[in-house]
Amino acid sequence: MCHQATDQQNRVIVIKPEIANKSIMLTVEKIGGTSMSALQDVINNIIFYQTPQKDIYNRVFIVSAFAGVTDMLLENKKTGSPGVYHRLAKHQDFNKSLKSVITKLKAINRDYVSLGLDLAAADLFIEEHIKTARKFLSNLANILASGYVRKENILQAAREILASIGESHSAFILTNILLNSGIHTQLIDLCGFDDHRSFTIDQRIRQAFKGIDLKNNICIVTGYAKGTEGIMREFDRGYSEVTFSKIATLLKPKEAIIHKEYHLSTADPAIVGVENCLPVGFTNYDITDQLADVGMEAIHPKASKPLEINGINLRIKNTFQPSHPGTLITREFICQQKRVEVITGTDKLLMIDIYDPLMVGAVGSDLKIMEIFSHHHISYTFKTTSANSISVVIWERDYSRKLISDLEDDFEKVTIDKVALVCLLGTNMDQPGLLAKSALLLTNNKINIISAGFTIRKVNIQFIVAREDFKHAIIALNSKM
């Protein structure tokens, strides 16, 4: 085992790592950006935290960029505030913005000298890496300015290059600290800056793990993976979870683990209060899909599917509570008791009601509406119908005036309302009266139900309410369910 202690500044001191126990199970683990920015806690609570079932080695860690770095490189994920990418896309000088990224990354480097980081090596790594990126980006900007190629392809390549910088940096930092602490650590950089072979993402991952001694090493892997298909083209900012999923599918670990800064909870602690919710404990992949559908991702659905299909269990853990087992997600789990497991939802939705008196008895009205939504690349989260109207709920971010105009061309009246969706989720909640009980709770709290629905499988009961009633509805349902 690897023994550790802390000095008076609470820094981790590694005394001496011993050879790993060959019987210890392999795990593939992902560390999110917010957790990475608490690197001392990551080292104490994840890397060095051990149990009789888990040794320090035989683990693969896929790391995200430090919090805020990818926002600087691309755009702020929440606000949309532009980063380096948008200056290039608008034919503006991006070099000043790229220099700001260097300044930011070097500041992060200085924060971790106390953990054993070789500052000179870390700074040189950043300078050389961004020097190469700048050369690539300048070439792309020149090609873009020529007008001879499709703009979309060039801009997509720029996003790929920029996205890779953050993960390369964080992986290097963690690897360097562990190596300087005497831990056998293998850096696996999937960003491919110095490897120009035309690999798909899967081929690059397979190639990178060839010959790696997993049993006697910790592997630190970049969350970004370069491939001919472009990992951001399909997954955009969810790419690190896709890399994590692909690696887990290849290595077939005993367990895949995602470390977050919070538990997967029965309700949002920020809304109901920490004291009024609990970690879920156990659930299945169906429920994670339901969560993703309302933007509360335990894992990106396109990352969870390969894990589910291959029978790989997924555990969601809180970085700051290492002794807590977290939530185990499996393919087969069904709760023995009939109960609601999660209360969640979102207030960032629009309900579009399409009305036409000619709908009644006509075949194809729904198809025509769905074709319009498909043309605009918009998926809905909720839909209900009546004789002469169809109401569709979409994310507000997907709204466009052209969408409404196209609907108005084919139907008599289209109205739009800002709404919220509140959901009751559970693997086994098909109990008599649950719909009535939850509706009565909302009514008793003076919350009007605009619409409601569930499928025959009854794993998700949904209520559409006014946006201003969202938090009140979550609190009311959480208090009694």
C-alpha positions as CSV (number, residue, x, y, z in Angstrom):
1,M,0.0,0.0,0.0
2,C,1.1,3.6,-0.4
3,H,1.5,5.3,2.9
4,Q,0.8,9.0,3.3
5,A,0.8,11.8,5.8
6,T,0.4,15.5,5.8
7,D,2.7,18.3,6.9
8,Q,1.8,21.4,8.8
9,Q,0.6,23.1,5.6
10,N,-1.7,20.0,5.0
11,R,0.2,19.0,1.9
12,V,0.3,15.4,0.9
13,I,3.5,13.6,1.7
14,V,4.0,10.2,0.1
15,I,6.3,8.0,2.1
16,K,6.8,5.0,-0.1
17,P,4.6,3.2,-2.6
18,E,4.7,-0.6,-2.5
19,I,3.9,-3.1,-5.3
20,A,0.2,-3.3,-6.0
21,N,-1.9,-6.3,-5.0
22,K,-2.5,-8.2,-8.2
23,S,-6.0,-9.3,-7.1
24,I,-7.3,-5.7,-6.7
25,M,-10.1,-4.9,-9.2
26,L,-9.5,-2.5,-12.1
27,T,-11.6,0.7,-12.1
28,V,-11.9,3.4,-14.7
29,E,-12.7,6.8,-13.1
30,K,-13.5,10.2,-14.4
31,I,-12.8,13.4,-12.4
32,G,-14.8,16.5,-13.4
33,G,-13.5,20.0,-13.8
34,T,-14.8,21.4,-10.6
35,S,-13.3,18.5,-8.7
36,M,-10.0,19.0,-10.5
37,S,-9.8,22.6,-9.3
38,A,-9.8,21.2,-5.8
39,L,-6.7,19.1,-6.6
40,Q,-5.6,18.7,-3.0
41,D,-8.9,17.0,-2.3
42,V,-8.6,14.9,-5.5
43,I,-5.2,13.6,-4.4
44,N,-6.3,13.0,-0.7
45,N,-9.8,11.7,-1.3
46,I,-9.5,9.9,-4.7
47,I,-5.9,9.0,-5.6
48,F,-4.7,8.1,-2.1
49,Y,-8.0,7.1,-0.5
50,Q,-7.9,3.3,-0.2
51,T,-10.1,0.5,1.2
52,P,-9.4,-3.2,1.6
53,Q,-11.0,-3.7,-1.9
54,K,-9.1,-0.9,-3.7
55,D,-5.4,-0.4,-4.0
56,I,-3.6,2.7,-5.2
57,Y,-2.8,1.1,-8.6
58,N,-4.8,-0.7,-11.2
59,R,-6.9,2.5,-11.8
60,V,-7.4,4.7,-14.9
61,F,-8.4,8.3,-14.4
62,I,-9.9,10.4,-17.1
63,V,-9.5,14.1,-16.2
64,S,-11.4,17.2,-17.3
65,A,-9.8,20.6,-17.7
66,F,-9.6,22.7,-14.6
67,A,-12.8,24.7,-14.0
68,G,-13.2,27.7,-16.3
69,V,-10.4,26.8,-18.7
70,T,-12.6,25.3,-21.5
71,D,-14.9,28.3,-21.1
72,M,-12.0,30.6,-21.9
73,L,-11.0,28.4,-24.9
74,L,-14.5,27.9,-26.4
75,E,-17.3,29.8,-24.6
76,N,-18.9,29.9,-21.2
77,K,-21.0,26.8,-20.9
78,K,-23.7,28.5,-18.9
79,T,-23.8,32.1,-20.1
80,G,-22.4,31.7,-23.7
81,S,-19.8,34.4,-23.1
82,P,-17.3,34.0,-26.0
83,G,-13.8,32.6,-25.7
84,V,-10.8,32.2,-28.1
85,Y,-12.9,30.2,-30.6
86,H,-15.4,33.0,-31.2
87,R,-12.6,35.5,-32.1
88,L,-11.3,33.1,-34.7
89,A,-14.8,32.4,-36.0
90,K,-15.4,36.1,-36.5
91,H,-12.1,36.6,-38.3
92,Q,-10.6,38.6,-35.4
93,D,-7.2,38.4,-33.9
94,F,-7.3,35.5,-31.3
95,N,-3.7,35.8,-30.1
96,K,-4.4,38.2,-27.2
97,S,-7.1,35.8,-26.0
98,L,-4.7,32.9,-26.3
99,K,-2.1,34.8,-24.2
100,S,-4.8,35.2,-21.5
101,V,-5.2,31.4,-21.5
102,I,-1.5,31.0,-21.0
103,T,-1.6,33.5,-18.1
104,K,-4.5,31.6,-16.6
105,L,-2.9,28.2,-16.9
106,K,0.4,29.4,-15.4
107,A,-1.5,30.8,-12.5
108,I,-3.1,27.4,-12.0
109,N,0.4,25.9,-12.1
110,R,1.6,28.1,-9.3
111,D,-1.3,27.0,-7.1
112,Y,0.0,23.4,-7.1
113,V,3.7,23.9,-6.5
114,S,3.0,23.1,-2.8
115,L,1.7,19.7,-3.9
116,G,5.1,18.9,-5.6
117,L,4.5,20.2,-9.1
118,D,7.7,21.0,-11.1
119,L,6.7,24.6,-12.0
120,A,9.3,25.0,-14.7
121,A,8.3,21.8,-16.5
122,A,4.6,22.7,-16.2
123,D,5.1,26.2,-17.6
124,L,7.3,24.9,-20.5
125,F,4.6,22.3,-21.3
126,I,2.0,25.0,-21.6
127,E,4.2,27.3,-23.7
128,E,5.1,24.6,-26.1
129,H,1.6,23.2,-26.3
130,I,-0.1,26.5,-27.0
131,K,2.7,27.4,-29.5
132,T,1.8,24.4,-31.5
133,A,-1.9,25.2,-31.2
134,R,-1.4,28.7,-32.3
135,K,0.4,27.5,-35.4
136,F,-2.5,25.1,-36.2
137,L,-5.1,27.8,-35.6
138,S,-3.3,30.4,-37.7
139,N,-3.2,28.0,-40.6
140,L,-7.0,27.4,-40.1
141,A,-7.6,31.1,-40.0
142,N,-5.8,31.6,-43.3
143,I,-7.7,28.8,-45.0
144,L,-10.9,30.2,-43.6
145,A,-10.2,33.6,-45.0
146,S,-9.5,32.1,-48.4
147,G,-13.1,31.1,-48.8
148,Y,-12.2,27.9,-50.7
149,V,-13.5,25.4,-48.1
150,R,-16.6,24.9,-46.0
151,K,-16.5,27.2,-43.0
152,E,-18.2,24.6,-40.8
153,N,-15.4,22.1,-41.2
154,I,-12.7,24.6,-40.4
155,L,-14.5,25.9,-37.4
156,Q,-15.1,22.4,-36.1
157,A,-11.4,21.6,-36.4
158,A,-10.6,24.8,-34.4
159,R,-13.0,23.7,-31.6
160,E,-11.3,20.4,-31.5
161,I,-7.8,21.9,-31.2
162,L,-8.8,24.4,-28.5
163,A,-10.8,21.9,-26.4
164,S,-7.8,19.6,-26.2
165,I,-5.6,22.2,-24.5
166,G,-7.4,22.2,-21.2
167,E,-7.3,18.4,-20.7
168,S,-3.7,18.1,-21.8
169,H,-2.8,20.7,-19.2
170,S,-4.7,19.1,-16.3
171,A,-3.5,15.6,-17.1
172,F,0.1,16.8,-17.2
173,I,-0.2,18.6,-13.9
174,L,-1.7,15.6,-12.0
175,T,0.8,13.2,-13.6
176,N,3.8,15.4,-12.7
177,I,2.7,15.7,-9.1
178,L,2.2,12.0,-8.7
179,L,5.5,11.1,-10.3
180,N,7.3,13.6,-8.1
181,S,5.6,11.9,-5.1
182,G,7.1,8.5,-6.0
183,I,3.9,7.1,-7.5
184,H,4.2,4.9,-10.7
185,T,2.1,7.0,-13.0
186,Q,1.5,6.8,-16.8
187,L,0.4,9.9,-18.7
188,I,-1.9,8.9,-21.6
189,D,-2.4,12.0,-23.8
190,L,-5.1,11.3,-26.4
191,C,-5.0,14.8,-27.8
192,G,-2.7,13.7,-30.5
193,F,-0.8,17.0,-31.0
194,D,2.3,15.2,-31.9
195,D,0.7,12.2,-33.5
196,H,-0.7,12.9,-37.0
197,R,-1.8,9.4,-37.8
198,S,-5.4,9.1,-39.0
199,F,-6.9,7.2,-36.2
200,T,-10.5,7.1,-35.2
201,I,-11.2,7.8,-31.6
202,D,-11.5,4.1,-30.8
203,Q,-8.3,3.3,-32.7
204,R,-6.4,6.0,-30.8
205,I,-7.6,4.7,-27.4
206,R,-6.7,1.1,-28.3
207,Q,-3.3,2.2,-29.5
208,A,-2.6,4.3,-26.4
209,F,-3.3,1.4,-24.0
210,K,-1.2,-1.2,-25.8
211,G,1.4,-2.5,-23.5
212,I,0.4,-0.4,-20.5
213,D,1.0,-2.2,-17.2
214,L,-2.3,-1.3,-15.5
215,K,-1.8,-3.4,-12.4
216,N,1.3,-1.5,-11.3
217,N,0.5,2.0,-12.5
218,I,-2.0,4.8,-12.1
219,C,-3.0,6.0,-15.6
220,I,-3.9,9.7,-16.1
221,V,-5.8,10.2,-19.3
222,T,-6.9,13.3,-21.1
223,G,-10.7,13.8,-21.3
224,Y,-10.3,14.9,-24.9
225,A,-9.5,12.3,-27.5
226,K,-8.5,13.1,-31.1
227,G,-10.1,11.2,-33.9
228,T,-10.9,11.5,-37.6
229,E,-14.7,11.7,-36.8
230,G,-14.2,14.6,-34.4
231,I,-15.4,13.9,-30.8
232,M,-16.9,17.4,-30.5
233,R,-18.8,17.2,-33.7
234,E,-21.4,14.9,-32.1
235,F,-20.9,15.3,-28.4
236,D,-19.6,18.9,-28.1
237,R,-18.9,19.7,-24.4
238,G,-19.9,16.2,-23.3
239,Y,-16.8,14.7,-24.9
240,S,-14.8,13.8,-21.7
241,E,-17.6,11.5,-20.6
242,V,-17.6,9.9,-24.0
243,T,-13.8,9.3,-23.7
244,F,-14.4,7.8,-20.3
245,S,-17.1,5.5,-21.6
246,K,-15.0,4.4,-24.6
247,I,-12.1,3.5,-22.3
248,A,-14.3,1.7,-19.9
249,T,-15.8,-0.3,-22.7
250,L,-12.4,-1.3,-24.0
251,L,-10.9,-2.2,-20.6
252,K,-14.0,-3.8,-19.1
253,P,-13.4,-2.7,-15.5
254,K,-15.1,-4.1,-12.5
255,E,-16.7,-0.7,-12.0
256,A,-16.7,2.7,-13.7
257,I,-16.8,5.7,-11.4
258,I,-17.5,9.4,-11.9
259,H,-16.3,11.8,-9.2
260,K,-18.4,15.0,-8.9
261,E,-18.5,17.8,-6.5
262,Y,-21.9,16.6,-5.3
263,H,-24.0,13.5,-4.8
264,L,-26.6,12.3,-7.2
265,S,-29.4,13.2,-4.8
266,T,-33.1,12.6,-4.4
267,A,-33.7,16.3,-5.1
268,D,-31.6,19.4,-5.8
269,P,-30.0,20.4,-2.5
270,A,-29.8,24.0,-3.8
271,I,-33.6,24.1,-4.0
272,V,-34.8,21.9,-1.1
273,G,-31.8,22.2,1.2
274,V,-29.1,19.7,2.0
275,E,-31.0,18.5,5.1
276,N,-34.0,17.6,3.0
277,C,-32.5,15.2,0.4
278,L,-30.3,12.2,0.4
279,P,-27.9,10.4,-2.0
280,V,-30.0,8.2,-4.3
281,G,-27.9,5.1,-3.4
282,F,-29.0,2.7,-6.1
283,T,-30.8,3.2,-9.5
284,N,-30.6,2.0,-13.1
285,Y,-29.6,3.4,-16.4
286,D,-33.2,4.1,-17.4
287,I,-33.4,6.7,-14.6
288,T,-30.1,8.3,-15.7
289,D,-31.7,8.7,-19.2
290,Q,-34.7,10.4,-17.6
291,L,-32.5,12.7,-15.7
292,A,-30.5,13.6,-18.8
293,D,-33.7,14.4,-20.6
294,V,-34.3,17.3,-18.3
295,G,-30.7,18.4,-18.2
296,M,-29.8,16.8,-14.9
297,E,-27.1,14.6,-16.3
298,A,-25.5,11.9,-14.1
299,I,-23.7,11.0,-17.3
300,H,-24.2,12.0,-21.0
301,P,-26.7,9.6,-22.4
302,K,-24.5,8.8,-25.4
303,A,-21.7,7.9,-22.9
304,S,-24.0,5.8,-20.7
305,K,-25.4,3.6,-23.5
306,P,-22.1,1.7,-24.1
307,L,-21.7,1.1,-20.4
308,E,-25.3,-0.2,-20.1
309,I,-25.0,-2.4,-23.2
310,N,-21.7,-3.9,-21.9
311,G,-23.1,-4.5,-18.4
312,I,-20.6,-2.1,-16.7
313,N,-21.8,-0.7,-13.5
314,L,-21.4,3.0,-12.9
315,R,-20.9,4.7,-9.6
316,I,-21.4,8.4,-8.9
317,K,-19.3,9.6,-6.0
318,N,-18.8,12.9,-4.1
319,T,-15.2,14.0,-4.3
320,F,-15.4,15.6,-0.9
321,Q,-17.0,12.6,0.9
322,P,-14.6,9.7,0.0
323,S,-16.0,7.3,2.6
324,H,-19.5,7.5,1.2
325,P,-20.3,4.8,-1.4
326,G,-22.3,7.2,-3.6
327,T,-24.9,6.0,-6.0
328,L,-24.5,2.7,-8.0
329,I,-26.2,2.6,-11.4
330,T,-26.8,-0.8,-12.9
331,R,-28.8,-2.2,-15.8
332,E,-31.0,-4.5,-13.7
333,F,-31.7,-2.6,-10.5
334,I,-35.4,-2.3,-9.5
335,C,-36.2,-0.9,-6.1
336,Q,-37.9,-3.5,-3.9
337,Q,-40.2,-0.9,-2.4
338,K,-42.6,1.1,-4.6
339,R,-41.4,4.7,-4.1
340,V,-40.3,7.8,-5.8
341,E,-36.5,7.9,-6.0
342,V,-35.8,11.4,-7.5
343,I,-37.7,14.6,-7.8
344,T,-36.2,16.9,-10.5
345,G,-37.0,19.1,-13.5
346,T,-36.1,22.3,-15.2
347,D,-37.4,25.8,-15.6
348,K,-35.7,26.5,-19.0
349,L,-38.4,25.3,-21.3
350,L,-41.0,26.7,-23.7
351,M,-44.4,25.1,-24.5
352,I,-45.4,25.6,-28.1
353,D,-49.1,24.9,-28.7
354,I,-50.1,24.3,-32.4
355,Y,-53.8,24.6,-33.0
356,D,-55.8,23.9,-36.2
357,P,-59.5,23.0,-36.5
358,L,-58.7,20.7,-39.4
359,M,-56.6,18.4,-37.2
360,V,-59.5,16.4,-35.9
361,G,-59.8,13.1,-37.8
362,A,-56.9,14.0,-40.1
363,V,-53.9,11.7,-40.5
364,G,-50.4,13.2,-40.5
365,S,-50.7,16.4,-38.5
366,D,-48.3,15.2,-35.8
367,L,-45.9,13.9,-38.5
368,K,-45.9,17.3,-40.2
369,I,-45.1,19.0,-36.9
370,M,-42.3,16.6,-36.1
371,E,-40.8,17.0,-39.6
372,I,-40.6,20.8,-39.0
373,F,-38.9,20.2,-35.6
374,S,-36.5,17.7,-37.2
375,H,-35.7,20.2,-40.0
376,H,-34.6,22.6,-37.3
377,H,-32.7,19.9,-35.4
378,I,-34.9,20.3,-32.3
379,S,-35.9,17.5,-30.0
380,Y,-38.8,17.8,-27.5
381,T,-39.0,16.8,-23.9
382,F,-42.8,16.6,-23.5
383,K,-45.8,16.4,-25.8
384,T,-49.5,16.1,-25.4
385,T,-52.4,16.2,-27.9
386,S,-56.1,17.0,-28.2
387,A,-58.6,16.9,-31.1
388,N,-57.4,20.1,-32.6
389,S,-54.1,20.9,-30.9
390,I,-50.7,19.5,-30.2
391,S,-48.5,21.0,-27.4
392,V,-44.7,20.4,-27.6
393,V,-42.2,21.4,-24.9
394,I,-38.7,22.3,-26.0
395,W,-35.6,23.8,-24.5
396,E,-35.7,27.6,-24.6
397,R,-32.2,27.7,-26.0
398,D,-33.5,25.9,-29.2
399,Y,-36.2,28.5,-29.9
400,S,-36.0,30.4,-33.2
401,R,-38.4,32.7,-34.9
402,K,-38.0,30.7,-38.1
403,L,-39.3,27.6,-36.3
404,I,-42.4,29.4,-35.3
405,S,-42.8,30.9,-38.8
406,D,-42.6,27.4,-40.4
407,L,-45.2,26.1,-38.0
408,E,-47.5,29.1,-38.8
409,D,-47.2,28.4,-42.5
410,D,-49.0,25.1,-42.0
411,F,-51.3,25.6,-39.0
412,E,-53.8,28.2,-38.0
413,K,-52.5,29.3,-34.6
414,V,-49.2,28.9,-32.7
415,T,-48.7,30.1,-29.2
416,I,-45.7,30.1,-26.9
417,D,-45.4,30.0,-23.1
418,K,-42.5,29.9,-20.8
419,V,-42.9,26.9,-18.6
420,A,-41.2,24.5,-16.2
421,L,-41.2,20.7,-16.0
422,V,-41.3,18.9,-12.7
423,C,-40.7,15.1,-12.7
424,L,-41.1,12.2,-10.3
425,L,-38.7,9.4,-11.2
426,G,-38.3,5.9,-9.9
427,T,-37.5,2.4,-11.0
428,N,-40.6,1.0,-9.1
429,M,-43.2,3.7,-8.4
430,D,-46.3,2.2,-10.1
431,Q,-48.5,2.6,-7.0
432,P,-52.2,3.4,-7.0
433,G,-52.9,7.1,-6.3
434,L,-49.4,8.4,-6.9
435,L,-50.6,10.7,-9.7
436,A,-53.6,11.9,-7.6
437,K,-51.5,12.4,-4.5
438,S,-48.8,14.5,-6.3
439,A,-51.4,16.5,-8.2
440,L,-53.2,17.3,-4.9
441,L,-50.0,18.4,-3.3
442,L,-49.4,20.9,-6.1
443,T,-53.0,22.1,-5.9
444,N,-52.8,22.5,-2.1
445,N,-49.7,24.7,-2.6
446,K,-51.7,26.8,-5.1
447,I,-49.6,25.6,-8.1
448,N,-51.6,25.3,-11.3
449,I,-50.9,22.2,-13.4
450,I,-50.8,23.3,-17.0
451,S,-50.4,19.7,-18.3
452,A,-49.3,16.3,-17.1
453,G,-48.3,12.9,-18.5
454,F,-46.6,9.6,-18.1
455,T,-45.9,6.5,-20.2
456,I,-47.2,3.0,-19.5
457,R,-43.9,2.1,-17.8
458,K,-44.5,4.8,-15.2
459,V,-40.8,5.5,-14.4
460,N,-41.4,9.3,-15.0
461,I,-44.5,11.3,-14.0
462,Q,-44.3,14.8,-15.5
463,F,-46.0,18.0,-14.6
464,I,-45.9,21.2,-16.6
465,V,-46.2,24.3,-14.4
466,A,-45.6,28.0,-14.7
467,R,-41.9,28.9,-14.7
468,E,-42.3,31.0,-11.5
469,D,-43.8,28.0,-9.7
470,F,-40.8,25.7,-10.4
471,K,-38.9,25.8,-7.1
472,H,-42.1,25.9,-5.1
473,A,-43.3,22.8,-6.9
474,I,-40.1,20.9,-6.3
475,I,-40.1,21.8,-2.6
476,A,-43.8,20.8,-2.2
477,L,-43.4,17.4,-3.9
478,N,-40.1,16.7,-2.0
479,S,-41.8,17.4,1.4
480,K,-44.3,14.5,1.0
481,M,-43.1,12.0,-1.6
